[in-house]
Amino acid sequence: MDISEVARRTGVPASTLRYYEKQGLIASLNRQGARRLFAPSVTRQLGLIALGQAAGLSLEEIKLMLTPGGQLSVDRALLSRKADEIDARIKQLRAVSKGLRHAAACPAPSHAECPTFQRLLGDAASGALRQLSSPLVPREKPARGRRGGLPK
């Protein structure tokens, strides 16, 4: 498949495909004129990249899960650690959501009189909620500030 066909099938922009190739995540077979040609298996590799990014893996971590021939070599221990991180994040987000729902429906005359809301404010002020403001899935930007998307 040429680069435009891969981009059409996966929803990953050609600029991102070129970036992934430069980073060693995918490899073109050869070129037809100025166009890169890819094996059909590149769609699986792009799926792994998208799944890894959704799990919060860096491109370098994802690269370690691809053999030079493009085969998958999944690091189960790394995946287990990432799943634990996501579970912890979900627990934190549920606690924040519960606090916000309480504050929204609190029967206290004002939020200044609501002990649950005051506790939530105290947690926020102490930094306990700080890591919640960072994105779950940090994305590495391709060259020239372009950003890759997930395959559709």
Secondary structure, DSSP 4 states (H G I P E B T S, - for coil): -BHHHHHHHH---HHHHHHHHHHTSS---EEETTEEE--TTHHHHHHHHHHHHHTT--HHHHHTTB-TTS-B---HHHHHHHHHHHHHHHHHHHHHHHHHHHHHH--SSSGGG-HHHHHHHHHHHTTTTGGGGS-SS--PPPGGG-------
